[in-house]
Amino acid sequence: MWVKTIGLILFLCCLTSLAEATNYYVNASTGSNTTGDGTSGNPWQTITHALSQISGTSHTVYVAAGTYDTALGETFPIVMKDGVSLVGAGKDVSIIAAGYTNTVIRCIGTIDPSTTLEGFSITQGDISENGGGGIHVSACSNIQIRNNSITQNYGRDNSGAGIYIENSSPSITNNTISGNRCQYVNTSASAILITGSSSAPYIYNNAIKNNMYTQYFT
């Protein structure tokens, strides 16, 4: 009986250990998706690969300075995982660039309010409609988006060139949202588009400047 009890305790302790928050690391220059294991001494190379390797919640991925683009091996959009935060080395040095191929970052159903996107330049996103060029947030997402530069993204009809929010309540603070462009027939926004009756974002202390839009006719 005691043996079984001790065995059960050890098993539960192992489960608790696996569920603990873990820090992971990505480095465009020194990382490897082949031999890396996500530790600080042996990081992965791309954000896309890192997110594919992580399960569970309360984890943070620290992304070193560098440009994370399709040439490096990133696949766009980069889809955030609920409860997994991405933290760059700074908005001027950790650059996520989609090369105008798709949305840069997509957040769908990230309902864990601890999920954070911080410290990046998010740029060169492009979406044709119903989404965001830089960041797409939908399905009741409560993600924290802070201390980023969201710039030079593009959107068309029913889109937000910088950030698109649909039926979600993200916290958007201390970002620079600039130089984004959109074209529209019906509804669009060059900086932030908010849609859906249940959207209640918290938007505070952002620098929103030099975003442009052009109406076009079909």
Secondary structure, 3 states (H helix, E strand, C coil): CHHHHHHHHHHHHHHHHHHCCCEEEECCCCCCCCCCCCCCCCCECCHHHHHHHCCCCCEEEEECCEEECCCCCCCCCEECCCCEEEEECCCCCEEEECCCCCCCEEEECCCCCCCEEECCEEECCEECCCEECCEEEECCCCCEEECCEEECCEECCCEECCEEEECCCCEEECCEEECCEEEECCCEECCEEEECCCCCCEEECCEEECCEEEECCC
